[in-house]
Amino acid sequence: MKVSELIEKLQEIPNKDAEVNVHHWLLATKTDKVILSWSKVTGILVPLDGEYNQITIETDKVEEDI
């Protein structure tokens, strides 16, 4: 996700004092790639109840060939 897209999504959230969480998974798998300790942003998850006390930034792993 580009910075401009992330800013646009965050501006849509009515509660500017909402807590921000990061959804990050680190899984051990057999692979020929290195899983770095950072992730790329893929989207914003909004609570199902419609309350904006917390939002979650969804991420995906970043792999590089070794």
C-alpha positions as CSV (number, residue, x, y, z in Angstrom):
1,M,0.0,0.0,0.0
2,K,1.3,3.5,-0.8
3,V,1.6,6.2,1.8
4,S,-1.1,8.3,0.0
5,E,-3.5,5.3,0.1
6,L,-2.8,4.7,3.8
7,I,-3.4,8.4,4.7
8,E,-6.7,8.4,2.7
9,K,-7.9,5.3,4.6
10,L,-6.9,6.8,8.0
11,Q,-8.6,10.1,7.3
12,E,-11.9,8.2,6.8
13,I,-11.8,7.1,10.5
14,P,-14.1,9.4,12.5
15,N,-12.3,8.9,15.9
16,K,-8.9,10.5,15.5
17,D,-8.0,9.3,19.1
18,A,-8.5,5.6,18.2
19,E,-5.8,3.2,19.3
20,V,-3.8,1.7,16.4
21,N,-2.8,-2.0,16.4
22,V,-0.7,-3.8,13.9
23,H,-1.8,-7.3,12.7
24,H,1.5,-9.2,12.2
25,W,2.1,-12.9,11.8
26,L,5.5,-14.6,12.1
27,L,5.3,-18.2,11.1
28,A,8.1,-20.8,11.0
29,T,8.0,-22.6,7.6
30,K,10.5,-24.5,5.6
31,T,11.6,-22.1,2.9
32,D,14.5,-20.9,0.8
33,K,13.6,-17.3,1.7
34,V,14.4,-15.1,4.6
35,I,11.4,-13.7,6.4
36,L,12.4,-10.3,7.7
37,S,11.1,-8.8,10.9
38,W,9.2,-6.1,9.1
39,S,6.0,-6.3,7.0
40,K,4.3,-4.4,4.3
41,V,0.9,-2.7,4.9
42,T,-2.0,-4.3,3.0
43,G,-5.0,-2.5,4.5
44,I,-6.9,-1.2,7.5
45,L,-9.2,-3.5,9.4
46,V,-12.2,-1.8,11.1
47,P,-14.0,-3.4,14.0
48,L,-17.2,-5.3,13.1
49,D,-19.3,-3.4,15.7
50,G,-18.6,-0.1,13.9
51,E,-16.9,1.5,16.9
52,Y,-13.7,3.2,16.1
53,N,-12.0,2.9,19.5
54,Q,-9.3,0.8,17.9
55,I,-8.2,0.1,14.3
56,T,-5.9,-2.5,13.1
57,I,-3.3,-2.2,10.3
58,E,-3.2,-5.4,8.4
59,T,0.2,-6.5,7.1
60,D,1.8,-9.2,5.0
61,K,5.3,-10.8,5.3
62,V,8.2,-9.7,3.2
63,E,10.5,-12.4,1.9
64,E,13.8,-12.2,0.1
65,D,15.9,-14.8,-1.6
66,I,18.9,-16.1,0.3
